[in-house]
Amino acid sequence: MAETNIIGLIKSIKESLPKAEKKIAQAIIDAPEDTIYLSAKQLGEKAGASAPTVVRFCRRLDIDGFTQLKLMISSELSKLTDSGYSDISEDENFYEIKEKLLGNAHQSLVDTTSLIKEEEVNASIQQIEEADVIYVYGVGSSHLVAENFAQKWRRIGKIAIVEKDAHVMITLITGNQQKALFVGISNSGETKEVIKLMQLANKAGCQTMAITQFGKNSLSEEADVTIRHVRANEQLYRSAATASLHVQFYVVDILFHTYASKHYEDAIDRILLSRKAIKDYND
């Protein structure tokens, strides 16, 4: 099991925190070495907040208390490398671009690995197993992830429908008579079209799954099950949502491999069958 990259996690969710908790996060990021020697009261005072705010901050991280947080920070400090995330700069050379993109991808995947919980994945797999049809929806770059999700499960015999037009998706959901699962994908968790469709799916009696960033957001509050990835710290220009796409595709891959491993023989048979059919068609 991967250890949580706790400082990376704090960095990733800082901007989405309430004002007081954001102060706590910034104080930890600025001086993690000092944090492990402070009490909750002392950290609160240093950050211009309070001890109860520190406790709330720990709960938001799914950590039992400040003592556990300090132990996690202490454990991480000896191996911490501040690779961070970076975006497009003027007149970069080819080597710098390669190294920057590799570093961004590596950092986002490492951070996401530490966040994904086995119980959430297992709950999602159960939803997929029980569904007669899966509706998948995302907007913008998340639509690419939705297409990838649907394509993977279609290859192993599930009926998976992805649709760009929200009006068409509304028709599909409301007219459905089968046991259905709606999968809403949104990096921010605040994409209004995805949230509205998930609310509609809930009313229509569908099971619902969200793939979104770690932390509290509107989409995760609507979903029966949420798979969380790191909030990639993409910079001002958010170059084609590169880092967030990496982690969303990675989450889909984890779900697919877990499902296929559990249903190994049937999944392999169907993959080979579809591969042969495509080959025969092309010959």
C-alpha positions as CSV (number, residue, x, y, z in Angstrom):
1,M,0.0,0.0,0.0
2,A,1.4,3.4,-1.0
3,E,2.1,5.9,1.8
4,T,0.2,9.2,1.6
5,N,2.3,12.0,0.1
6,I,0.9,14.3,2.8
7,I,2.6,17.5,1.9
8,G,1.8,17.1,-1.7
9,L,-1.8,16.4,-0.8
10,I,-1.9,19.6,1.4
11,K,-0.5,21.6,-1.6
12,S,-3.1,20.1,-3.9
13,I,-6.1,21.0,-1.9
14,K,-5.0,24.3,-0.4
15,E,-6.8,26.6,-2.8
16,S,-10.1,24.8,-2.3
17,L,-10.1,25.2,1.5
18,P,-12.0,27.7,3.6
19,K,-10.0,30.8,4.5
20,A,-9.0,29.7,8.0
21,E,-8.0,26.2,7.0
22,K,-6.0,27.6,4.1
23,K,-3.9,29.5,6.6
24,I,-3.1,26.3,8.4
25,A,-2.2,24.6,5.1
26,Q,0.1,27.4,4.1
27,A,1.8,27.4,7.5
28,I,2.6,23.7,7.1
29,I,3.8,24.1,3.5
30,D,6.0,27.0,4.5
31,A,7.7,25.2,7.4
32,P,6.9,21.5,7.6
33,E,10.0,20.9,9.8
34,D,8.7,23.3,12.4
35,T,5.2,21.9,12.3
36,I,6.2,18.6,13.8
37,Y,7.3,20.3,17.1
38,L,4.2,22.4,17.5
39,S,0.9,21.7,19.3
40,A,-2.4,22.3,17.6
41,K,-2.8,25.5,19.6
42,Q,0.7,26.7,18.6
43,L,0.2,25.9,14.9
44,G,-3.2,27.7,15.0
45,E,-1.7,30.8,16.6
46,K,1.2,30.8,14.1
47,A,-1.2,30.6,11.2
48,G,-3.5,33.3,12.6
49,A,-6.3,30.7,13.2
50,S,-7.2,28.4,16.1
51,A,-6.7,24.9,17.5
52,P,-10.2,23.8,16.4
53,T,-9.4,24.9,12.9
54,V,-6.3,22.6,13.0
55,V,-8.6,19.7,14.0
56,R,-11.1,20.5,11.2
57,F,-8.2,20.6,8.8
58,C,-7.0,17.1,9.8
59,R,-10.5,15.7,9.4
60,R,-10.6,17.2,5.9
61,L,-7.5,15.2,5.1
62,D,-9.2,12.0,6.5
63,I,-6.6,12.0,9.3
64,D,-7.6,11.1,12.9
65,G,-5.9,14.0,14.5
66,F,-2.9,16.5,14.6
67,T,-0.6,13.9,16.2
68,Q,-1.1,11.6,13.3
69,L,-0.5,14.4,10.8
70,K,2.8,15.3,12.5
71,L,3.9,11.7,12.3
72,M,3.1,11.6,8.6
73,I,5.0,14.9,7.9
74,S,8.0,13.7,9.9
75,S,8.1,10.4,8.0
76,E,7.9,12.2,4.7
77,L,10.5,14.9,5.3
78,S,13.5,12.6,5.0
79,K,12.5,11.6,1.5
80,L,10.7,14.7,0.3
81,T,11.7,16.2,-3.1
82,D,10.0,19.4,-4.1
83,S,9.5,18.5,-7.8
84,G,6.2,20.4,-7.9
85,Y,4.2,21.2,-11.0
86,S,5.2,23.6,-13.8
87,D,3.7,24.9,-17.0
88,I,4.7,26.5,-20.2
89,S,7.6,29.0,-20.2
90,E,9.0,31.1,-22.9
91,D,11.8,29.8,-25.1
92,E,12.3,26.5,-23.4
93,N,14.6,23.9,-25.0
94,F,13.5,20.4,-25.9
95,Y,15.3,18.8,-23.0
96,E,13.6,21.1,-20.4
97,I,10.1,20.4,-21.9
98,K,10.6,16.7,-21.7
99,E,11.9,16.8,-18.2
100,K,9.1,19.2,-17.0
101,L,6.3,17.1,-18.5
102,L,7.8,13.9,-17.1
103,G,8.1,15.5,-13.7
104,N,4.5,16.7,-13.8
105,A,3.2,13.3,-14.8
106,H,5.3,11.5,-12.2
107,Q,4.3,13.8,-9.4
108,S,0.5,13.7,-10.1
109,L,0.5,9.9,-10.4
110,V,2.5,9.4,-7.2
111,D,0.2,11.8,-5.3
112,T,-2.9,10.1,-6.7
113,T,-1.6,6.6,-5.8
114,S,-1.4,7.7,-2.2
115,L,-5.1,8.9,-2.3
116,I,-7.0,6.1,-3.9
117,K,-8.7,3.9,-1.3
118,E,-9.3,0.2,-1.8
119,E,-12.8,0.3,-0.3
120,E,-13.8,3.1,-2.8
121,V,-12.5,1.1,-5.8
122,N,-14.3,-2.1,-4.6
123,A,-17.6,-0.2,-4.1
124,S,-17.2,1.2,-7.7
125,I,-16.5,-2.3,-9.1
126,Q,-19.6,-3.6,-7.4
127,Q,-21.7,-0.8,-9.0
128,I,-20.2,-1.8,-12.4
129,E,-20.9,-5.5,-11.9
130,E,-24.5,-4.8,-11.0
131,A,-25.3,-2.4,-13.8
132,D,-27.0,-3.5,-17.0
133,V,-26.0,-0.3,-18.7
134,I,-23.5,2.4,-17.8
135,Y,-23.9,6.1,-18.8
136,V,-20.7,8.1,-18.7
137,Y,-20.5,11.9,-19.0
138,G,-17.8,14.6,-18.8
139,V,-17.3,18.0,-20.3
140,G,-14.2,19.4,-22.1
141,S,-11.1,17.3,-21.4
142,S,-13.1,15.1,-19.0
143,H,-15.2,14.0,-22.0
144,L,-12.0,12.3,-23.3
145,V,-11.8,10.4,-20.0
146,A,-15.5,9.5,-20.4
147,E,-14.8,8.1,-23.9
148,N,-11.9,6.1,-22.5
149,F,-14.0,4.7,-19.7
150,A,-16.8,3.6,-22.0
151,Q,-14.4,2.1,-24.6
152,K,-12.7,0.0,-22.0
153,W,-15.9,-1.6,-20.6
154,R,-17.4,-2.1,-24.0
155,R,-14.4,-4.3,-24.9
156,I,-15.3,-6.7,-22.1
157,G,-19.0,-6.9,-22.8
158,K,-20.6,-4.1,-20.7
159,I,-23.1,-1.7,-22.3
160,A,-21.4,1.6,-21.8
161,I,-22.8,4.8,-23.4
162,V,-21.0,8.1,-23.6
163,E,-22.7,11.1,-25.0
164,K,-21.5,14.7,-25.5
165,D,-25.0,16.3,-25.8
166,A,-26.5,16.7,-22.4
167,H,-30.0,16.8,-23.8
168,V,-29.5,13.3,-25.4
169,M,-28.0,12.0,-22.1
170,I,-31.1,13.3,-20.3
171,T,-33.3,11.4,-22.7
172,L,-31.3,8.2,-22.2
173,I,-31.4,8.4,-18.4
174,T,-35.0,9.3,-18.0
175,G,-36.1,6.7,-20.6
176,N,-34.0,3.9,-19.1
177,Q,-35.8,0.8,-17.9
178,Q,-32.6,-1.2,-17.0
179,K,-30.5,-1.3,-13.9
180,A,-28.2,1.7,-14.7
181,L,-25.0,3.3,-13.4
182,F,-24.3,7.0,-14.1
183,V,-20.6,7.9,-14.0
184,G,-19.9,11.7,-13.8
185,I,-16.4,12.9,-14.4
186,S,-15.2,16.4,-13.4
187,N,-11.7,17.4,-12.3
188,S,-13.0,20.3,-10.2
189,G,-16.2,18.5,-9.1
190,E,-18.1,21.8,-9.9
191,T,-19.0,21.4,-13.5
192,K,-22.6,22.3,-13.5
193,E,-23.7,20.1,-16.5
194,V,-22.2,17.0,-14.8
195,I,-23.8,17.8,-11.4
196,K,-27.2,18.4,-12.9
197,L,-27.1,15.1,-14.8
198,M,-26.0,13.2,-11.7
199,Q,-28.9,14.8,-9.8
200,L,-31.2,13.6,-12.6
201,A,-29.7,10.1,-12.5
202,N,-30.3,9.9,-8.7
203,K,-33.9,10.9,-9.2
204,A,-34.3,8.3,-12.0
205,G,-33.1,5.5,-9.6
206,C,-29.6,5.0,-11.1
207,Q,-26.6,4.2,-9.1
208,T,-24.1,7.1,-9.3
209,M,-20.3,7.3,-9.3
210,A,-18.1,10.4,-9.4
211,I,-14.5,10.6,-10.6
212,T,-13.1,13.9,-9.2
213,Q,-10.4,15.6,-7.2
214,F,-9.8,15.0,-3.5
215,G,-11.8,17.1,-1.1
216,K,-15.3,18.2,-0.6
217,N,-17.1,19.3,-3.8
218,S,-20.6,19.4,-5.2
219,L,-20.2,16.3,-7.5
220,S,-18.9,14.0,-4.7
221,E,-21.8,15.1,-2.5
222,E,-24.3,13.9,-5.1
223,A,-22.6,10.6,-5.9
224,D,-23.2,7.2,-4.2
225,V,-19.5,6.4,-4.6
226,T,-16.6,8.7,-5.3
227,I,-13.1,7.9,-6.7
228,R,-10.8,10.7,-5.7
229,H,-7.6,11.8,-7.4
230,V,-5.1,14.5,-6.6
231,R,-5.9,18.1,-7.5
232,A,-3.0,18.6,-10.0
233,N,-1.5,22.0,-9.4
234,E,-1.6,23.2,-13.0
235,Q,-0.5,26.7,-13.5
236,L,-2.1,29.8,-14.9
237,Y,-2.3,28.6,-18.5
238,R,-3.4,25.0,-17.5
239,S,-1.8,23.6,-20.6
240,A,-4.5,21.4,-22.1
241,A,-5.3,20.1,-18.6
242,T,-2.3,17.8,-19.0
243,A,-1.7,16.8,-15.4
244,S,-5.4,16.4,-14.5
245,L,-5.9,14.2,-17.6
246,H,-3.0,12.0,-16.5
247,V,-4.6,11.3,-13.1
248,Q,-8.1,10.8,-14.5
249,F,-6.9,8.3,-17.1
250,Y,-4.9,6.6,-14.3
251,V,-8.0,6.3,-12.1
252,V,-10.0,4.7,-15.0
253,D,-7.1,2.3,-15.6
254,I,-7.1,1.2,-11.9
255,L,-10.8,0.6,-12.0
256,F,-10.6,-1.4,-15.3
257,H,-7.6,-3.5,-14.2
258,T,-9.3,-4.3,-10.9
259,Y,-12.5,-5.3,-12.6
260,A,-10.7,-7.3,-15.4
261,S,-8.6,-9.1,-12.8
262,K,-11.6,-10.1,-10.8
263,H,-13.4,-11.4,-14.0
264,Y,-10.2,-12.5,-15.6
265,E,-11.2,-15.4,-17.9
266,D,-14.4,-13.7,-19.2
267,A,-12.5,-10.4,-19.7
268,I,-9.7,-12.0,-21.6
269,D,-12.0,-14.0,-23.8
270,R,-14.0,-10.9,-24.7
271,I,-10.9,-8.8,-25.4
272,L,-9.5,-11.6,-27.7
273,L,-12.9,-11.9,-29.4
274,S,-13.2,-8.2,-30.1
275,R,-9.5,-8.1,-31.3
276,K,-10.2,-11.0,-33.8
277,A,-13.4,-9.3,-35.0
278,I,-11.5,-6.1,-35.8
279,K,-8.7,-8.0,-37.5
280,D,-11.2,-9.9,-39.6
281,Y,-12.9,-6.7,-40.6
282,N,-9.6,-5.1,-41.6
283,D,-8.4,-8.1,-43.6
